[in-house]
Structures are given as C-alpha cells and as structure tokens.
Amino acid sequence: MAEQPNNGDSQSRLQTGNLGLIVLFVTLGIVATTLPQPQVLGKIPLQHLLKSDLHVTRQQMAGFFLVCGLFWYLKPIAGILTDAFPLFKTRRRHYALISAGLAGLSWIGLAFAPHTYNALLLGAVVVNLFMVMLSTVVGAVLVEIGQSTGSVGRLTAVRQVASNVCGVFVGPVGGLLATGALGIACGVNSIFLFAFIPITYMILKERPSVLNRAQSFTNAKTQFAIMKGTPSFWWALVFISLFYFAPGFSTLLYYRQNDILKIDQLHIGYLGSIGAIGAIIGSGGYVFLVRRFTLKVLIVTAIALAASTTFFYFFYTSYQNAMIIDFCNGLFFGFAEVSLIDMAARATPVGSEGLGYSLILSFRNVALFGADYLGSMLADQKHWSWESMVTLNAVTTGIVLVLIPFIPKIILSTKDRSKGDPVPKAA
C-alpha cells in the first residue's frame, strides 16, 4: 500500500469533538464559497452588462466565464498548499480566515472596475483566486471528516443540497441585482464572505502543526506519489470529466431565454431557482439511497436519466415548458452530480483530502466551462441549431457509461454505513 503523508502526527488535526459543528461549518462554507462566485450570484448581473452594454457574442460571453474561472482549474495547487504547507501552524484554519477576507475585499475592488470586457474579466479572475483557496479548505474538511466517520456519501449530498439551496436564491436575487448597478451586486457578494470569517474563527479548531519547511516539501512529494499510485482516483476523474464535457448550451440557453422566449432578467432568475429546487430534491434523495444501493447502481441510473431527459429541451419553446424542463433537468442532473462527486471522494487517498477534492472539482470546472465554450462556438461559427446542440449534449452525456467497467469494483460496490454498522479499521 502507498505510504501515507505525514501531517505532523496521526491522521486529522481537526478538533472534531462535535461533529454537528463540523457539518454546520461545511454547510455554511458551501454557501460562502458558492454564492459569492462571479459565475454564480454575479453571473446574471455580469451577463446582462456584457450583453446589453458591451454587446458581446455568445462565444465571447462563454469565453468570459471560461477564463474568469482560471484559478478554479488550478485548484490542485491550493489543495497541495492546504494539505502540505501549514499557514501559521494550521492546514485549514488560517487559509480559510485569510482567503475569506481577501475574497471579500476583491469583490469591493471589482465594484470600481471600468465597464470594459478586459477590466471586468481581470476583476473576476482576482475574486476567484481567493474563492478557490477558501473552497479548497471547505472541501478538504468534508472529505477528511467523511472518510473518518464513514459518511462520505451523506456529507457529499449535504454539500450538493447546500449548493443547490444557494441556486434557489441565485436566480431571483441575481436577476434582481442585474436590474441595478454592478456595485450593488459586488457589495452583496462581499457580505457573504466577511460574514464567514467569524464562523470559521469559532468553529474550525485545529491543533498546531509542527512541520518545518523541509518536512512540508517532503510531505508534498509524498502526497503526489500517493495520488500517482491510486488508479481508482484517476479513473474517477476521467469519468467525471467526460460526463461534464458534453458540449454545453448554458450560454445558448441564456440567449434563447432572452431573444427567442423574450423572458426578462428576473424571470430568468426564477427559472434558475426552479432548476435548483429540482437539484435539491435529487441531492437530498441521495442521502437515503446511498445507504441502500451500491454506488454502481446509483451512478448508472443517474446518468441514464440525466442523458435521456436532456431531450426535453426540444420543447423549450415557452415559459411554462421551461419551468417543467428546468425542474426535471435539475432533479436528474443534481442526482447524477452528487453520485459522481461521491465516487471521486471515496477514491481520494487518506491524508490528501485537499489535493484530491480540489482535483475533482478542477476537472469538473474545466470540463463544464470548456463544454459551454465549445457549444457556443459550434452555434456561432458552425451555425448548429438548438436541436442539434441538445442532441449532441444528450448523446455525449450518456456515452460515458461505457467506462463503468474500468472503474475499480472496490469503489463501485461501496455504500455509506448505516447506523449500527461497524467502523472500518484503517488499512
């Protein structure tokens, strides 16, 4: 078995005497690292500004959000920092406190940026730099505690439910913010980050690390070696990447809602909320199913449903149809997403939680925004029709099921422990 990284002493340094507080930290951390992203609560205000004031094309808009997520694709760097290089003698606590503060200040800085494509893009990139570090810490805590308590699936579902609850508010709040000045949206986003600082200070307790600089570099090298020697983790990443890299129509959908269906910004926000409600139900249901069915059953079912219901977008021709279709998409896509992230989290080596979880989300983000850019390019340059893009997305989503035989059985045969099940012993 691969050598485990040395984190200063045995296993986790998080003080987890009250598991409920850690779950609370993860839940509030997901809110604080989801809502204040330029691609989330800032998305509709930025989209409206780019489309109405700067008159960008669909491809340019998709490119904006692809590039502004630059540091989300480099998230493994943040992962190795928080795993191997303690900051003021802690691996999680001080990274979270400092990142939350700097991310809030960056949002305030974006409020004063000139309304040009490049200036707005640079401001969004800087915001994401610090958002990524904060998100990495929250994800590392989730995996670390989940693995030690045998509840990875349930905590992953909690993460997805919290994320999708954010989605319920993102739609109408983002649509409302889009009707005002960008500075107001920036101020609202900064409040979430500043509010998370005292929460982190009170809840996230950690015993001091005694690693010196030489030990930190040795620790980092050891973690890379462990990750390299864990094929189940890399197969999980390939699977996730191919699932998300279905040529997307997220930007195409926004333009269709605006130009074809003539939906205003506030009601576009409502559609996002309806999709998020569906995703909450899908993610919440996973909490109960993951203790009854193996991961293989859940993943195959989820992807088959997500792919087949994508064809519903053929009928995206009215606001009434849009409400039903967005709800169904949220329901089945949300269920598929939580099952895939659960699979990758289970395959993450112990001791490399920050690096492993950041790799999972980095691959997801690259594939997701890259697919949206590809879809916009096909529509703008190759003049693919809406129906052609829907078909392409559905087929490429479902085709990843051919990789199921390559995922190690030891991962796919697992499920969460139920109450009364024995705690697994460390290998």
Secondary structure, DSSP 4 states (H G I P E B T S, - for coil): -PPPP--SSSS--B--S-HHHHHHHHHHHHHHHHTTSTTTTTHHHHHHHHHHTS---HHHHHHHHHHHTHHHHTHHHHHHHHHHS-BTTBSSHHHHHHHHHHHHHHHHHHHTS-SSHHHHHHHHHHHHHHHHHHHHHHHHHHHHHHHHHT-HHHHHHHHHHHHHHHHHHHHHHHHHHTTS-HHHHHHHHHHHHHHHHHHHHHH--BPPP---HHHHHHHHHHHHHHHHT-HHHHHHHHHHHHHH-S---HHHHHHIIIIIS---HHHHHHHHHHHHHHHHHHHHHHHHHTTTS-HHHHHHHHHHHHHHHGGGGGG--SHHHHHHHHHHHHHHHHHHHHHHHHHHHHHSPTT-HHHHHHHHHHHHHHHHHHHHHHHHHHHHHS---HHHHHHHHHHHHHGGGGGGGGS-HHHHT--PPPTTPPPPPP-
